[in-house]
């Protein structure tokens, strides 16, 4: 994800919305050697991973949220956002500790 972010910030890649029924996101840009070096996969591999992450995982997460909020309302959203931020921070800390322990053992 961080590599994808860097490439979108450098304008090597960008996302466009294709209006259809339903609409979907498409990854556009220069699929040259820079993409291969960054992701170590083919152009098709980059496109497949993008489609999976953004058009499936990301959109499906919002569909689930919309379904829950339609039934229960949006009053729990603030709690859910807080909990997800806390879990993200804990995961990042665990990754950092894991990297530090690997470095100290070598």
C-alpha positions, 0 to 999 in steps of 0.5 A, spaced: 500 500 500 505 504 501 508 503 494 502 504 491 501 511 495 508 513 493 507 511 485 500 515 485 503 521 489 509 521 484 503 521 478 506 515 475 499 511 477 492 514 478 485 512 479 479 513 475 472 512 476 469 508 470 461 509 470 457 503 469 452 499 473 455 498 478 461 503 477 468 501 479 475 504 479 481 503 474 488 503 475 491 508 470 498 510 468 505 508 466 506 500 467 513 500 466 520 498 469 518 502 475 512 498 476 515 492 476 521 494 480 516 497 485 512 491 486 516 485 483 510 483 479 507 483 472 503 489 470 497 484 470 499 482 477 499 490 479 492 491 476 489 484 479 492 486 486 489 493 485 482 490 483 482 486 489 484 491 494 480 497 492 474 494 488 472 488 492 475 489 499 474 497 500 468 497 496 465 491 500 467 494 507 463 500 505 457 495 503 457 492 510 457 499 514 451 501 510 448 495 511 449 495 519 447 503 519 441 502 515 439 497 520 442 500 527 443 507 525 450 511 525 450 512 532 456 507 533 460 509 527 464 514 532 466 508 536 467 503 530 472 509 528 476 509 534 476 502 535 479 501 528 484 506 529 486 503 536 487 496 533 491 499 527 496 503 532 497 496 536 498 492 529 503 498 527 507 497 534 507 490 534 510 490 527 515 495 529 517 491 535 518 485 531 522 488 526 526 491 532 527 484 535 529 481 528 534 486 528 537 485 535 537 478 534 542 478 528 
